[in-house]
Amino acid sequence: MLGFKSMASARVILGGIEMVHMMRKGQANYACNSQLSLAEQFEMLAA
């Protein structure tokens, strides 16, 4: 693995990984809608 090119890209990528972990645990604000799958929640976030 080559690592991150800049601190800004590292911050964005690690923030995204942490958000997926929060969605998985049900800790994200919009994760309270249990009818949405993890993929649907991520799609809402990316849109």
N, C-alpha and C positions, 0 to 999 in steps of 0.2 A: 504494500500500500504506500502510495506516495505522500499522503498527508494532505493537509489543506493548503491552498495557495495564499490565502489571506485570512486575517482574523474575522473579517466581515462574513466570508463564506462559511467559516467554521461556526459562527454564531447562528446563522440561518439554518444550517443543516442540523446542528445539535438541538436547536429550538424545535424544529419539526419532529425530530425523533422523540423529544420529551413530550410533545403534544400528542403523538400517537400513543405513548405510554399512558398519558393521562386519560385519553379516550378509552383505552383498554380497561383501565381501572374504574372508569365511570366518574372521574374527578373533574372533567371539563364541564363548563357551564351548560353547553348544549347537549351533553351526553345524558341528561335526565330523560330525554325521549327514548325510552327503551325499545321502541319499535324500529329504530334505525340500526342497521348493522354497522360494524366498524368501517367498512368500505364506504357506506353511504355518508357517515359522519365525516370521513376524510374528504370525500368529494365535495361536501358542503363547505368545508374549510378551504379547499383549493379553488373553489369557484369565485 
